Amino acid sequence: MKSAGARVKEIVKEHESIGLLLDGRPHAVPAGTTLAALVASLGHAPDKVTTAVNGLFVRRDQRDACKLQPGDAVLLFQPIVGG
């Protein structure tokens, strides 16, 4: 069983936020946020937005595994379709 002090530290850590750039603007998210969670929190349908982190394309099926880090540069954009 964890001590009360250890549990308090866990709770604080869970509520820490990290800073990143979202489409070139400063943005804060809770520590441990995934790219999928960020996309959802912004109200985007997962299949309607394309994503990149630090200049690298992140496929939709990889977003849950992409844990955002302090200083990451996240880009969200709508794919261009048509001809």
Residue frames as a rotation matrix with the C-alpha (Angstrom) as fourth column:
MET 1
0.582 0.813 0.000 0.00
0.813 -0.582 0.000 0.00
0.000 0.000 -1.000 0.00
LYS 2
-0.192 -0.645 0.739 1.28
0.609 -0.669 -0.426 3.45
0.770 0.368 0.521 -0.89
SER 3
-0.540 -0.058 -0.840 1.83
0.770 -0.438 -0.464 6.11
-0.341 -0.897 0.281 1.71
ALA 4
0.555 0.791 -0.257 -0.34
0.648 -0.605 -0.462 9.21
-0.521 0.090 -0.849 1.72
GLY 5
0.164 -0.588 -0.792 2.65
-0.296 -0.796 0.529 11.28
-0.941 0.147 -0.304 0.60
ALA 6
-0.817 -0.467 0.339 3.32
0.126 0.428 0.895 9.00
-0.563 0.774 -0.291 -2.36
ARG 7
-0.133 0.862 0.490 -0.34
0.960 0.235 -0.154 9.16
-0.248 0.450 -0.858 -3.40
VAL 8
0.598 0.307 -0.740 -0.35
0.237 -0.950 -0.202 12.97
-0.765 -0.055 -0.641 -3.17
LYS 9
-0.363 -0.814 -0.454 2.71
-0.344 -0.336 0.877 13.09
-0.866 0.474 -0.158 -5.46
GLU 10
-0.739 0.162 0.653 0.91
0.589 0.627 0.510 10.85
-0.327 0.762 -0.559 -7.97
ILE 11
0.337 0.942 -0.012 -2.16
0.853 -0.310 -0.419 13.09
-0.398 0.130 -0.908 -7.93
VAL 12
0.374 -0.286 -0.882 -0.05
-0.160 -0.957 0.242 16.21
-0.913 0.050 -0.404 -8.46
LYS 13
-0.705 -0.708 0.045 1.83
-0.118 0.179 0.977 14.56
-0.700 0.683 -0.210 -11.31
GLU 14
-0.393 0.653 0.648 -1.45
0.866 0.500 0.021 13.53
-0.310 0.569 -0.762 -12.96
HIS 15
0.652 0.741 -0.161 -2.57
0.679 -0.665 -0.312 17.17
-0.338 0.094 -0.936 -12.93
GLU 16
-0.214 -0.782 -0.586 0.64
0.137 -0.618 0.774 18.74
-0.967 0.086 0.240 -14.19
SER 17
0.885 0.458 0.084 0.48
0.150 -0.110 -0.983 20.32
-0.441 0.882 -0.166 -17.58
ILE 18
-0.220 -0.940 0.260 3.04
0.661 0.052 0.748 20.54
-0.717 0.337 0.610 -20.34
GLY 19
0.313 0.247 -0.917 3.54
-0.377 -0.854 -0.359 23.25
-0.872 0.458 -0.174 -22.90
LEU 20
-0.320 -0.381 0.868 3.65
0.707 0.514 0.486 22.57
-0.631 0.769 0.105 -26.61
LEU 21
-0.704 0.142 -0.695 3.00
-0.492 -0.804 0.333 24.37
-0.512 0.577 0.637 -29.85
LEU 22
-0.178 0.738 0.650 -0.33
0.624 0.596 -0.506 23.66
-0.761 0.316 -0.567 -31.52
ASP 23
0.475 0.291 0.830 -0.44
0.873 -0.273 -0.403 24.98
0.109 0.917 -0.384 -35.06
GLY 24
-0.194 -0.748 0.635 2.32
0.590 -0.606 -0.533 27.42
0.784 0.271 0.559 -34.13
ARG 25
0.134 0.311 0.941 0.68
-0.514 -0.790 0.335 28.75
0.847 -0.528 0.054 -30.98
PRO 26
-0.860 -0.460 0.220 1.49
-0.404 0.350 -0.845 27.95
0.312 -0.816 -0.487 -27.35
HIS 27
0.293 0.937 -0.190 -0.90
-0.593 0.334 0.733 25.41
0.750 -0.102 0.653 -25.88
ALA 28
-0.629 -0.447 0.636 -0.98
-0.778 0.358 -0.517 23.49
0.003 -0.820 -0.572 -22.58
VAL 29
0.288 0.666 -0.689 -2.19
-0.467 0.725 0.506 19.93
0.836 0.176 0.520 -22.11
PRO 30
0.751 -0.025 0.659 -2.19
-0.616 0.330 0.715 17.62
-0.235 -0.944 0.233 -19.10
ALA 31
-0.394 -0.919 -0.002 0.98
-0.898 0.385 0.212 15.56
-0.194 0.085 -0.977 -18.74
GLY 32
-0.676 0.054 0.735 0.49
-0.002 0.997 -0.075 12.16
-0.737 -0.052 -0.674 -20.35
THR 33
0.361 0.853 -0.377 -1.87
-0.418 -0.214 -0.883 13.43
-0.833 0.477 0.279 -23.07
THR 34
-0.328 -0.383 0.864 -1.78
0.595 0.627 0.504 11.45
-0.734 0.679 0.023 -26.28
LEU 35
-0.971 -0.029 -0.239 -2.18
-0.168 -0.626 0.762 12.92
-0.171 0.780 0.602 -29.74
ALA 36
-0.576 0.813 -0.079 -5.53
0.508 0.432 0.745 11.10
0.640 0.389 -0.663 -30.04
ALA 37
-0.024 0.554 -0.832 -6.75
0.977 -0.163 -0.137 12.70
-0.212 -0.816 -0.538 -26.80
LEU 38
-0.640 -0.258 -0.724 -5.65
0.173 -0.966 0.191 16.15
-0.749 -0.003 0.662 -27.99
VAL 39
-0.949 0.316 0.016 -7.50
-0.023 -0.121 0.992 15.73
0.315 0.941 0.122 -31.30
ALA 40
-0.251 0.902 -0.351 -10.64
0.791 0.401 0.462 14.63
0.558 -0.162 -0.814 -29.44
SER 41
-0.175 0.159 -0.972 -10.41
0.845 -0.481 -0.231 17.43
-0.505 -0.862 -0.050 -26.87
LEU 42
-0.830 -0.177 -0.528 -10.36
-0.079 -0.901 0.426 19.98
-0.551 0.396 0.734 -29.68
GLY 43
0.079 0.997 -0.024 -13.59
-0.307 0.002 -0.952 18.52
-0.948 0.083 0.306 -31.09
HIS 44
-0.240 -0.232 -0.943 -12.10
-0.969 -0.007 0.248 17.11
-0.065 0.973 -0.223 -34.28
ALA 45
0.875 0.427 0.229 -13.37
-0.381 0.898 -0.220 13.84
-0.299 0.105 0.948 -35.71
PRO 46
0.172 -0.907 0.385 -10.33
-0.123 0.368 0.922 11.54
-0.977 -0.206 -0.048 -35.94
ASP 47
-0.055 -0.165 0.985 -10.92
0.831 0.539 0.137 10.83
-0.553 0.826 0.108 -39.63
LYS 48
0.797 0.441 0.412 -11.31
0.597 -0.681 -0.425 14.50
0.092 0.585 -0.806 -40.57
VAL 49
0.819 -0.574 0.010 -7.89
-0.561 -0.795 0.233 15.76
-0.125 -0.196 -0.972 -39.52
THR 50
0.606 -0.747 -0.274 -4.33
0.399 0.583 -0.708 14.87
0.688 0.320 0.651 -40.43
THR 51
0.975 -0.219 0.044 -1.63
-0.132 -0.407 0.904 15.17
-0.180 -0.887 -0.425 -37.77
ALA 52
0.348 -0.935 -0.070 2.10
0.316 0.187 -0.930 15.75
0.883 0.302 0.360 -37.49
VAL 53
0.969 -0.182 -0.164 4.35
0.113 -0.263 0.958 16.01
-0.218 -0.947 -0.234 -34.44
ASN 54
0.246 -0.931 -0.270 7.73
-0.177 -0.317 0.932 17.70
-0.953 -0.182 -0.243 -34.76
GLY 55
-0.123 -0.252 -0.960 7.42
-0.916 -0.344 0.208 17.63
-0.383 0.904 -0.188 -38.54
LEU 56
-0.972 -0.220 -0.080 6.66
-0.234 0.913 0.334 13.91
-0.001 0.343 -0.939 -38.76
PHE 57
-0.196 0.940 -0.281 3.31
-0.730 0.052 0.682 12.64
0.655 0.338 0.676 -40.04
VAL 58
-0.868 0.038 0.496 1.43
-0.364 0.631 -0.685 10.57
-0.339 -0.775 -0.534 -37.44
ARG 59
-0.697 0.620 -0.359 -1.09
-0.054 0.454 0.890 8.10
0.715 0.640 -0.283 -38.85
ARG 60
0.089 0.863 0.498 -4.52
-0.770 -0.258 0.583 7.92
0.632 -0.435 0.641 -37.27
ASP 61
0.785 0.261 -0.562 -3.86
0.032 0.889 0.457 4.40
0.619 -0.377 0.689 -35.93
GLN 62
-0.136 -0.910 -0.392 -0.68
0.716 0.184 -0.674 5.64
0.685 -0.372 0.626 -34.20
ARG 63
-0.097 0.113 0.989 -2.19
-0.257 -0.963 0.085 8.60
0.962 -0.246 0.123 -32.34
ASP 64
0.887 0.457 0.065 -3.11
-0.192 0.238 0.952 6.63
0.419 -0.857 0.299 -29.19
ALA 65
0.617 -0.723 -0.311 0.53
0.787 0.574 0.226 5.58
0.015 -0.384 0.923 -28.81
CYS 66
-0.158 -0.669 0.727 1.89
0.581 -0.658 -0.479 9.08
0.798 0.346 0.493 -29.45
LYS 67
0.483 0.238 -0.842 2.36
0.865 -0.281 0.416 10.57
-0.138 -0.930 -0.342 -25.98
LEU 68
0.653 -0.178 0.736 2.98
0.242 -0.872 -0.426 14.30
0.717 0.456 -0.526 -26.24
GLN 69
0.077 -0.766 -0.639 6.12
0.997 0.077 0.028 15.74
0.028 -0.639 0.769 -24.67
PRO 70
0.524 0.063 -0.849 6.98
0.320 -0.939 0.128 19.26
-0.790 -0.338 -0.512 -23.48
GLY 71
-0.233 -0.639 -0.733 8.00
-0.385 -0.632 0.673 21.43
-0.893 0.439 -0.099 -26.42
ASP 72
-0.461 0.117 0.879 6.43
0.694 0.666 0.275 19.22
-0.553 0.737 -0.389 -29.11
ALA 73
-0.669 0.304 -0.678 5.20
-0.578 -0.787 0.217 21.04
-0.468 0.537 0.702 -32.21
VAL 74
-0.467 0.628 0.622 1.82
0.526 0.763 -0.376 19.61
-0.711 0.152 -0.687 -33.20
LEU 75
-0.811 0.269 -0.519 0.17
-0.554 -0.635 0.537 20.39
-0.185 0.724 0.665 -36.51
LEU 76
-0.307 0.801 0.514 -3.44
0.447 0.598 -0.665 19.56
-0.840 0.025 -0.542 -37.30
PHE 77
-0.635 0.127 -0.762 -4.71
-0.630 -0.656 0.416 20.05
-0.447 0.744 0.497 -40.82
GLN 78
0.403 0.841 0.361 -7.52
-0.283 0.489 -0.825 18.88
-0.870 0.230 0.435 -43.01
PRO 79
-0.460 -0.591 0.663 -6.45
0.426 0.508 0.748 16.70
-0.779 0.627 0.018 -45.90
ILE 80
-0.256 0.310 -0.916 -6.94
-0.759 -0.651 -0.009 18.15
-0.598 0.693 0.402 -49.35
VAL 81
-0.412 0.206 0.888 -9.06
0.415 0.910 -0.019 15.95
-0.811 0.361 -0.460 -51.56
GLY 82
0.678 0.720 -0.146 -10.41
0.133 -0.316 -0.939 16.33
-0.723 0.617 -0.311 -55.03
GLY 83
-0.098 -0.753 0.651 -8.89
0.838 0.291 0.462 17.22
-0.537 0.591 0.602 -58.32
